[in-house]
């Protein structure tokens, strides 16, 4: 406390708990900023901000500005019935056709097993700002638009004559508000008009003299097919409140048309945007909801009314940096350039000062889009650092405890009818969203996935019982806010895939292996694993040769050529089916051992079933077979690599235990090729990393750096937009997360007992570097520095429990006891050279 004022002391960042004994290490070699030389022309040029629940896209327009708003529970629809009493009869017919080898007919008949489409993620609306005509004459050379990943803050600045105008935007999680500060460098120079608008049914009005209230609703059914008003049940209601405050030193606020607020002659203004909906969980109809979104929004505003802009920013910064500052990454082509570039000292223990945090740097003059363009030639490692940390930024911004799970676009969406409904897809996309949460030290951000999985298990129990006459619970390929568990509408090639819930359950066990949290395993994970394993045991049926098989079975979204020469998708025991089942069975047995449930009847059934699961097969061409039979593949470069689930993210194919399958996996990746959507690119990156093939892992890293032209995005496969969103195209957020996870996989791999250091480091591309704060299984935090392609030092610690680890590096293996509360430093010979307390 100084002169009666409190000063916020920043907590020590987790990545700063260890430093190498000699030299620098850890901080990015360039500021972690996404920069633009002008206002956005397309939505994918705008900058995303978010607090987990609320999101905005900042366009940075000068005379006219828009912030596109999202709230993560704004979906069409109401809770649904995800069962079909006619399914058992259809299932029996399909199984007989498969057993008879009539795969084309089975594919056609499987349409009777499909269900209805998911509901659709919506948008909230827009904040619209209009400035006077003088802003049309701004000096273009002065324009800057920057996202600072270090502070999760957007700054837009430009000059009109001798006045510099700045706008600062951030989304606060602790205060559940989107904050905008607009200021001019000369007193009384700021004048503008602000309104709220939405594409949804809504009504807006001024509330008092300095607030705009917008109330509206989502359709009670998905947009298509079109329904009359009488057929449309009450959907989710929403309320948004915009609060406007201007500086005390001057200026006025006027009300226009009872819908707009006009500011004249102010020095600065602060806008606070809050929003709430009537969503009260996936099992409550909006018409039965007791939530009042308007009251909730006004109460949120009331709770922060006494906080200044600096207070709000400080609270936002403390919350965000507690997560973001856990991990740092520095990559360099050589140690000389690493030290020449120098480190960015951010003063983590100092009180936050807005101006210093938001000042630009010389790097701001080169747009990030230009850096992406030049990556094919300069291969700038600092851009890899930026995209790695951007993925972590996005996960923090769209998935926090208590929010919804990140959807196909995180939380950001501009459309009433977005691509693929923005619905979570469970045959790769939703899972990839959470791949970085554990290795990249953001375990809290995965909590919404577990909440969601619990909801899915409730509806999935009904689907399993009525559709398949099975115990446990099941989820298919696509779902939504209402925890839809039935098959999607459409063709069996994508819709008939009952493994979505099982894949989600692997995240539960992974969470335990990283955290070693027995309470989580006992109370949250194990009951869900039990239900999942119960369904899988009932879903498996006896096949030829005594094997247990899945029938019907598809390999996600991929057709094959049946023996009669016609395309089909339904057969039995696809490699992905069996790989996921093996993973779940292994995990529940391991979980039972930890919890002392080895003698449970369910575990005995799993033990008996394990040896009867169809083994992974190698095809005549040396690749992993995708189906149980060696069908002809009509699309060898297909985007999915489902047959490699056991390699990544699974663990049934490993370099140490299954070298023959690893060779076949290698051949499979060569056969699939490098092209594909962004998520396919990053999945391949992770697979090459698991194979310890640094050259090909890096080739896939480089492959993603392809700047997508939004006007001609159909000409692209994968790539990056100017704001670093990853492209399918169109935009899908999964590859942003997949990229961060795959880079982490190149640097650190682990089991509960093993730690592999720099297993897929591209030594000629990232010759020197330092990563701090990555997590490994067994509850260990990992810090590694290397020079000229060789290990320099390693720092390890565990906060929660003692850990015995086998450290592996380029053929050398040593045992290391990592005791709780101690930091251990190892040299390049894996000899412990320093120990200290946390």
C-alpha positions, 0 to 999 in steps of 0.5 A: 500500500502506497499513500493509502492506495492499494497496488496489485502485486502480480503473482509469479508466473508458473513458467518463471519458476525455473530458469537454466543455470546459464544463458537466457531462455523461455520468452518469445523472441518477438512480441506475441502480437497479431498485427494488421495494417488496416481495418478488417475487410472480411470476418476472418480479418477481425480479431477474436476476444472472449471470456469463455462465455462472451465473445466479440470480433473486432473489425477496427473500422475507422468512421464506422466500427462493428463488434460482432457479439456471441454468447455461448448458449444462444442456440436454436431449439429445445430439448429433444427426444433422441430415441427411435423405437423402430431402430432395433428392427432396422439394426437387425436387418442391417446386421444380417446384410453385413453378415451376408457381405451385402455392404451396399445394401447395408449402407442403404438400409442404415439410413433407417438408423439415422435421426434428425439434424442438430440444432444451430449455434446463433449470434448475439448481435453487434455493437455499432459505432459511428464517428463523424465524417472527419474520421474518413480522412484519417492518415492511413500510415498511422493506422494500427490494429493489434491483438496482444496475446500477453494481455488478451487486449486489442488496440486500434489506433489512428490519427485524424489531423493532429489527434490520435484516437485509440480503442482498447478492447478486452473480455473479462472473465472475472467480471463477465463483461466485454470492455471497450475504451475509446479516447482522443489525444486532445480534450473534447475531441471524441464524438460518436454514436453507438447502437445495438443490433441483431439478426435475431428477433429483437427489440432495443431501447435506451434504458435511462440516459446511458444504457441500451437494452436489447432483448430477443429470442432464438427460434425454437426450431433450427432454421431449416425446414422453415416453420410457421410461427404457430409451429415454432415453440418458445426458444432461448431468450436473451438480453444484452445491456450496453452501459456508456460512461464518459470522462468527468472532464467534459462531454455530453450524452444524448439519446436518439430515437430511444435506440441510440446514444450519442457522445459529443465533445468527450475526452474518452468513453468506456463501454461495458457490454453484458449479456445473459440468456434463459438457458437453464441446462440441456434438459430444461425447455426455454418455456420452463426456464425461471431465469430472467436474462434482463435481471441477470444482465443488470445485476452483472452491471450493478456488481461492477459499477464501482470498478474503474476501467483500470480496475477492470483491466487489472482483474482481467489481466490477473485472471488471464495471465494466471493461465497464459503465463504458465507456458513460454516458447522460444524457437530459433534457427541457431543459438546466435540468433536466439541471443541476438533477438533478445528476450522480452521482459514483461515485468510480471510482478509489476502493477499493470499500466495500460499504456506500457502494455498496449504500446506498439513495437516495430514488429507492428509495422509488418502485418501477421498476414505478410509474415504468413505469406513469407513463411514458405521462404523464411520459415520464421520460428517466431511465427510458430511461437505466435501460432502456438500461443494463439491456440492457447489464447483461443482456448482460454478465451472460449472455454472456462469452468462453467461455460459451454464446451467450445463448438466448431468455431469456439464461440465466434460466429457471424451467421444465422446458418453457420457452416455445419451449424457450428455444432460439436462434431465428435469424430475428431473436431470437438476432441481436437479442441481440447488436445492442448488443454493438458500438455499446454497447461490449461487443464481448467479449460477442459472442465466444460468438456467434462460437464458436457460429457456428463449431460450427454451420458444422461441422454445417451443412456436413453438412446442406448436403451431404446435404439440398441437395447444396450446398457450404458450410454452412447453418442454419435457423430454430431451434437448440440447445446441440448446434448443430442445423442442420436444419429445425425440426419443423412447418409450413414457414412457420417451419421452412423457412428456410435463411437463419439461418446467413447472417444470423449471418455478417453479425455477423462482418463487422460485428465487423470494421467496428467493430474493424478487427481484420484478424486476426479477419477473416482467421482467424475471420470469412473462413472462415465467410463463405466457407462461407456464400457457397458455400452461397448460390451453390449454393442460388440457381437460375436463374429466369425473366428470368435472375434467380437465385432462392431456391426454396423461399422463405418470409418468416419466420413469415408467410403470404400469400394465393395466387392461388387464394385459399388461404393459403400460405407457400412461393414463391420469392425472398422479399425477406428471402432476397434482402436477406440474400444481397446483404448477404453477397455485399457483405461477402465482397467487401469482406473479400476486398479487405481480405485481398487475396483479390480474385482467388479463384474464389469471389469471381469467382463472387460478382461474377458473381451479384450483378447477377443477384439480384432487386432489392427491389420496391415494391408498388402501395401504395408499401410494400416487397414482402415476396415476389417477387410482389405477394401479398395479405397476410392479416395486414398488422400481422404482428409480423415486418418481414422485408422491411426487413432491408436497412434494419436491420440490413442496409445495402442500403437507406440514406437517402443511396443509395436514397431511393425504397426509404426512402420505401417502407420508411417506408410499410411501417412505417406499414402494419405498425403499432406493436403487436407483441411487444417484439422487434418494437417495438425492431426498428421503433424501429431502422428508424425511426432508420435512416430518421432519423425521430426522431418515430416512433423515439421513439413506439416507445420510448414504446410499449415502456413498458407494464407487463405484468400477469403474471396476465393477460399474454395481454392484452398485446403487448410491454411490460415486466415489473416487473423490466424484462424485456421481454415477447413475452409471455411473457418474451423477452430479445431486446427488452431488447437491441434497446432498447439498440441502437435507442437507440444508433442514434438517437444515432449511426450510422456506416459505416467512413468516415462518422459521423452525429451525433444522426441521430434525436434526439427533440429535444422529448423529450431536449432536452439530454443527453450520451452517452459511450463509444458505438462507431462503425464504423471503430474510433472511440469517440464522445462527444456532448453536446447542449443544447436540441436542438442539438449542443454538443460531440463527443469522438472517439478511436481506440485501435487505428488512424488513421481518416479520418471524414466527420462529418455533422450536420444538413446539415453535413459535414466531414472529420476525421483521427482519429489513434491515441491522440489525443482530439479535441473538436469544437464544434457547427460540427464544428470541432476545438477541442481535442486531447489524448493518451489 
